């Protein structure tokens, strides 16, 4: 089997007016992710953070969460903004970062699966990059200097992991698309206007598809079969939006269910913006057992997003 989870942890509601406590946050997140940690797992975290209270004292939310699950888990962090490279008073002069000498926010992939080879050769021994399997990250947003220090000019990225699943090698992509302050287009796609958040997200979607095409071209070049590609994250866009509909040219949308019947994943705003999608031309990833939105009330105390969880079962062909 394979468990896939996406969760935006940026709510950290009780840390909005007090310094961030990554170890406590990791414990709380661990308690609201209802998976069997002994089974193969892929987790996409949005708004993960790294905080340094001393130059050599890094507290990484993703790594701490990985430890909560067990030593076989690892966290792979992808920086989106960093106080070293994106200095702005509005971004970092906030209570969660009080007392820190450096901080960053980004995405993280947490998994107990081993990394797999990429469909291109690594450098030979005694050359830079030899045997350096790693999770890759790339920017998908338009060029920005982060001049506003807020979400309106925040860069966005996607992480790509090559992992060995029970069904064979696969790619796992984790992302968090743009939203603007006062983003009404997220709730009602018909309100789209020029240079608005939806158009920015559509640009980011095109970059994600570009990455998918690059992976497929690399596979074809070495004569490899196309691997399954899972894409998970906070898309800040609902299924009928142009953003998600464009992704359906490449991916299959995995429709979730919920006990209440509501499909809202953003708790306060009541919109369905957190998704998991799949591209699997050769149907290698087993059978989709379930896809559901986790509505436990404990989630509300930790973040403002509900989890989306997918389980595949069966065996590799």
GUMI-414296 format. One line per 8 residues: for each residue x, y, z of C-alpha. Coordinates in nm, 2 decimals. Each point is the difference from the previous one (the first is absolute). Layout:
<vovos>
X Y Z  ...
</vovos>
This chain:
<vovos>
0.00 0.00 0.00  0.09 0.37 -0.02  -0.13 0.29 0.21  0.02 0.35 -0.14  -0.08 0.31 0.21  -0.01 0.37 -0.07  -0.03 0.26 0.28  0.06 0.38 0.03
0.13 0.05 0.35  0.03 0.38 -0.03  -0.30 0.06 0.22  0.20 -0.07 0.32  -0.27 0.21 0.17  0.14 0.00 0.35  0.34 0.12 -0.13  -0.12 0.31 -0.18
0.06 0.22 0.31  0.29 -0.19 0.15  0.34 -0.13 -0.11  -0.03 -0.31 -0.21  0.07 -0.33 0.18  0.09 -0.25 -0.27  0.03 -0.30 0.23  -0.34 0.06 0.14
-0.15 0.07 -0.34  0.15 -0.33 -0.14  -0.16 -0.20 0.29  -0.34 0.16 -0.06  0.02 -0.06 -0.38  0.10 -0.36 0.07  -0.31 -0.05 0.21  -0.24 0.12 -0.27
0.13 -0.21 -0.29  -0.20 -0.33 0.01  0.23 -0.24 -0.18  0.18 -0.32 0.08  0.36 0.12 0.02  0.13 -0.36 -0.06  -0.14 0.01 -0.35  0.15 0.17 -0.31
-0.08 0.37 0.03  0.04 0.32 -0.19  -0.09 0.33 0.17  -0.01 0.35 -0.17  0.02 0.28 0.25  -0.06 0.36 -0.09  0.12 0.30 0.21  0.26 -0.21 0.17
0.26 0.21 0.18  0.36 0.01 0.11  0.11 0.22 0.29  0.35 0.07 0.13  0.02 0.14 0.36  0.38 -0.03 -0.02  0.20 -0.01 -0.32  0.06 -0.37 0.05
-0.33 -0.09 0.16  -0.25 -0.09 -0.27  -0.35 -0.11 0.09  -0.17 -0.15 -0.31  -0.37 -0.08 0.03  0.01 -0.27 -0.27  0.30 -0.18 0.15  -0.15 0.01 0.35
-0.33 -0.14 -0.14  0.20 -0.27 -0.17  0.15 -0.10 0.33  -0.35 -0.01 0.15  -0.09 -0.27 -0.26  0.32 -0.20 0.05  0.36 -0.01 -0.10  -0.07 -0.15 -0.34
-0.17 0.32 -0.10  0.19 0.29 -0.16  -0.10 0.36 -0.08  0.11 0.17 -0.31  -0.05 0.38 0.02  -0.04 0.24 -0.29  0.05 0.37 0.09  -0.25 0.25 -0.14
0.10 0.31 0.20  0.30 0.05 0.23  0.08 0.30 0.22  0.36 -0.02 -0.14  -0.11 0.04 -0.36  -0.34 0.16 0.04  0.05 0.26 0.27  -0.32 0.20 0.06
-0.14 0.15 0.32  -0.35 -0.11 -0.07  0.10 -0.36 -0.05  0.23 -0.06 0.30  -0.10 0.27 0.26  -0.27 -0.23 0.13  -0.05 -0.17 0.34  0.07 -0.36 -0.12
0.35 0.10 -0.10  0.08 0.22 0.30  0.35 -0.08 0.13  0.11 -0.20 -0.31  0.32 0.09 -0.18  -0.13 -0.15 -0.32  -0.32 -0.16 -0.13  -0.15 -0.14 -0.32
-0.33 -0.14 -0.12  -0.06 -0.25 -0.28  -0.12 -0.34 -0.09  0.11 -0.34 0.13  -0.03 -0.36 -0.11  0.00 -0.25 0.28  0.03 -0.37 -0.08  0.12 -0.34 0.12
0.06 -0.11 -0.36  0.35 -0.02 -0.14  0.10 0.24 -0.28  0.02 -0.15 -0.35  0.22 0.07 -0.29  -0.09 0.29 -0.23  -0.05 -0.09 -0.37  0.33 0.17 -0.09
0.36 -0.09 0.10  0.17 0.14 0.30  0.37 0.10 -0.01  0.26 -0.28 0.03  0.20 -0.06 0.31  0.25 0.27 0.09  -0.21 0.26 -0.17  -0.23 0.26 0.15
-0.34 -0.14 0.07  0.10 -0.36 0.00  -0.26 -0.23 0.16  -0.19 0.31 0.11  -0.37 -0.10 -0.01  -0.21 0.28 0.14  -0.34 0.16 -0.03  0.00 0.28 -0.25
-0.17 0.34 0.02  -0.07 0.26 -0.26  -0.18 0.34 -0.01  -0.33 0.01 -0.18  -0.11 0.36 0.07  0.06 0.30 -0.21  0.33 0.19 0.08  -0.04 0.19 0.33
0.22 0.19 0.25  -0.25 -0.05 0.28  -0.03 0.38 0.02  -0.33 0.00 0.20  0.12 -0.26 0.25  -0.34 -0.18 -0.02  -0.18 -0.25 -0.21  -0.05 0.24 -0.29
0.36 -0.02 -0.11  0.10 -0.33 0.17  0.18 -0.24 -0.22  -0.14 -0.35 -0.04  0.16 -0.33 -0.08  -0.04 -0.37 -0.06  0.19 -0.29 0.15  0.06 -0.32 -0.20
0.11 -0.32 0.17  0.09 -0.32 -0.18  -0.11 -0.28 0.24  -0.01 -0.38 0.01  -0.36 -0.10 0.09  -0.14 -0.35 0.05  -0.12 0.03 -0.36  0.33 0.10 -0.14
0.17 0.34 -0.06  -0.22 0.31 -0.01  0.03 0.37 0.02  -0.16 0.21 0.28  -0.06 0.37 -0.06  -0.09 0.23 0.28  -0.11 0.36 -0.05  -0.18 0.31 0.14
-0.14 0.24 -0.25  -0.05 0.37 0.03  -0.27 0.19 0.18  -0.03 0.38 0.04  -0.12 0.20 0.29  -0.38 0.02 -0.03  0.00 -0.27 -0.27  -0.37 -0.02 -0.10
0.09 -0.20 -0.31  0.08 -0.30 0.21  -0.36 -0.03 0.12  -0.16 0.11 -0.33  0.21 -0.07 -0.32  -0.24 0.21 -0.20  0.15 0.31 0.17  0.33 -0.04 -0.18
0.16 0.32 -0.12  0.32 0.10 -0.18  0.32 -0.05 0.21  -0.20 -0.15 0.28  0.07 -0.30 0.21  -0.17 -0.25 -0.23  0.22 0.11 -0.29  0.31 -0.04 0.22
-0.11 -0.35 0.09  -0.07 -0.09 -0.36  0.36 0.10 -0.08  0.12 -0.22 0.29  -0.21 -0.29 -0.13  0.17 0.04 -0.34  0.34 -0.03 0.17  -0.11 -0.31 0.18
-0.11 -0.15 -0.33  0.33 0.10 -0.15  0.18 -0.20 0.28  -0.22 -0.30 -0.08  0.08 0.02 -0.37  0.37 0.02 0.09  -0.03 -0.32 0.21  -0.18 -0.17 -0.28
0.26 0.11 -0.26  0.28 -0.13 0.23  -0.17 -0.34 0.03  -0.05 -0.02 -0.37  0.36 0.09 -0.07  0.12 -0.31 0.19  -0.28 -0.22 -0.11  -0.16 -0.02 0.34
-0.37 -0.06 0.06  -0.19 0.30 0.13  -0.01 -0.01 0.38  -0.30 0.10 0.21  0.01 0.37 0.10  -0.19 0.11 0.31  -0.06 0.38 0.04  -0.11 0.12 0.34
-0.04 0.33 0.18  -0.19 0.32 0.07  -0.11 0.13 -0.34  -0.20 0.30 0.13  -0.24 -0.10 -0.28  -0.32 -0.20 -0.01  -0.07 -0.29 -0.24  -0.21 0.20 -0.25
0.27 0.27 -0.03  0.21 0.05 -0.31  0.31 -0.10 0.20  -0.13 -0.34 0.10  -0.17 -0.06 -0.33  0.33 0.06 -0.18  0.17 -0.25 0.22  -0.26 -0.26 -0.11
0.16 0.01 -0.35  0.29 -0.19 0.16  -0.13 -0.14 0.33  -0.30 -0.18 0.14  -0.17 0.18 0.29  -0.05 -0.23 0.29  -0.34 0.10 0.14  -0.03 -0.02 0.38
-0.28 -0.09 0.22  -0.08 0.11 0.36  -0.21 -0.11 0.29  -0.19 0.32 0.01  -0.05 0.03 -0.37  0.19 0.33 -0.02  0.30 0.01 -0.23  0.14 0.32 0.15
0.37 -0.03 0.09  0.05 0.36 0.11  -0.19 0.00 0.33  -0.07 0.37 0.04  -0.07 0.09 -0.36  -0.19 -0.32 -0.09  0.17 -0.06 -0.33  0.15 -0.32 -0.15
0.36 0.09 -0.09  0.22 -0.29 0.12  0.03 -0.28 -0.25  0.18 -0.31 -0.11  0.03 -0.08 -0.37  0.15 -0.30 -0.19  0.15 -0.06 -0.34  0.04 -0.37 -0.04
-0.02 -0.10 -0.37  0.09 -0.37 0.06  -0.21 -0.04 0.31  0.29 -0.11 0.21  -0.10 0.16 0.34  -0.24 -0.27 0.11  -0.37 0.06 0.07  -0.13 0.32 0.16
-0.15 -0.12 0.33  -0.11 0.33 0.14  0.04 0.38 -0.03  -0.15 0.20 0.28  0.01 0.33 0.19  0.09 -0.05 0.37  -0.25 0.21 0.20  0.11 -0.08 0.36
-0.06 0.31 0.22  0.35 -0.02 0.14  0.12 0.12 -0.34  -0.17 0.34 0.06  0.22 0.07 0.30  0.32 -0.05 -0.20  -0.06 0.14 -0.34  -0.27 0.15 -0.23
0.03 -0.28 -0.26  -0.15 -0.35 0.01  0.21 -0.29 -0.12  -0.06 -0.18 -0.33  0.11 -0.37 0.02  0.02 -0.26 -0.27  0.07 -0.37 0.03  0.10 -0.23 -0.28
0.00 -0.38 0.05  0.09 -0.31 -0.19  0.34 -0.12 -0.12  0.24 0.10 -0.28  -0.07 -0.17 -0.34
</vovos>
